[in-house]
Amino acid sequence: MLKSIKLTNFRRHQNLYIEFGPGVNAIRGRNEQGKTTILEGIAYAFGGAAALPEPLSDVVTYGLTESKLAVEVGFDFNGVDYTLKRSKGGAELVWDNGIVT
């Protein structure tokens, strides 16, 4: 279950943090407010730049370098809490008993 997402310099979201509650969550807002960007951030966290519809240079907040972009997703799988962090430099998966980079 997805628990949270943090977007840093990912398109229009320079510093966005969302905590998801249990069950079904809805993301709602007017057009061009960044709803799809949140979904793209999740895809990027799990699949890297290949999961994006555009190059990383077009996804980073305008005027910033790709090295300033970062996404962090918190999720639960089989009762274990994980944090997945991804940036241009790579990915890191952290949980209670370990870390994989």
Long-range contacts (C-beta under 8 A, 24 or more apart in sequence): 1-75, 1-76, 1-77, 2-42, 2-73, 2-74, 2-75, 3-74, 3-75, 3-76, 3-81, 4-72, 4-73, 4-74, 5-38, 5-41, 5-42, 5-45, 5-71, 5-72, 5-73, 5-74, 6-70, 6-71, 6-72, 6-73, 7-37, 7-38, 7-41, 7-70, 7-71, 8-68, 8-69, 8-70, 8-71, 8-72, 9-60, 9-61, 9-64, 9-68, 9-69, 9-70, 10-37, 10-40, 10-41, 10-44, 10-59, 10-60, 10-61, 10-69, 10-70, 10-71, 11-37, 11-40, 11-59, 11-60, 11-61, 12-37, 12-61, 13-37, 13-38, 13-41, 13-61, 14-61, 41-71, 41-73, 42-71, 42-73, 44-71, 44-86, 45-71, 45-72, 45-73, 45-84, 45-85, 45-86, 45-91, 46-73, 46-84, 48-86, 48-91, 56-88
